[in-house]
Amino acid sequence: MAMSFDPFSQLDRIAQSLFDTSRQPRMMPVDLSREGDRYLLNADLPGIDPGSIDVDVDGHLLTIRAQRSSGDHTNGRWLLQERPFGGYLRQFTIGDDVDTDGISASYDNGVLSVLIPIAEHAKPRKVSVESAPAEAKAVTA
């Protein structure tokens, strides 16, 4: 029985084991925008179990965590595995202009959307300008 040896697959396997970052949290791409009286943060998390998503606010730190499993292939053998799995983590510093009690999140079609309302005291407002009474303007000679 002849065995075939593919040096490139061995090299690829060695490189993968040396640079394996599956135990470290992965970054998730995000978009952050301001829409009127709120910030909108969208994070790409395709294939994530919604039950594994955790959005946490602790003081001035907003943390998003999620987990993607590698899938169950106990009866098979990986031929190619390029889709990353493991933990995902992003942290954002938020300012005093945010209403932390009003933060909400939803997950749809692989995108986590976090709505971050701006606190009332930080919203722009008009300041009324009052004029002095007419008699106060009169100058006596």
Sequence and secondary structure as in RCSB ss.txt:
>XXXX:A:sequence
MAMSFDPFSQLDRIAQSLFDTSRQPRMMPVDLSREGDRYLLNADLPGIDPGSIDVDVDGHLLTIRAQRSSGDHTN
GRWLLQERPFGGYLRQFTIGDDVDTDGISASYDNGVLSVLIPIAEHAKPRKVSVESAPAEAKAVTA
>XXXX:A:secstr
      HHHHHHHHHHHHT  TTS B   EEEEEETTEEEEEEE TT  GGG EEEEETTEEEEEEEE     TT
S  S   S  EEEEEEEE  TTB GGG EEEEETTEEEEEEEB GGGS          HHHH    
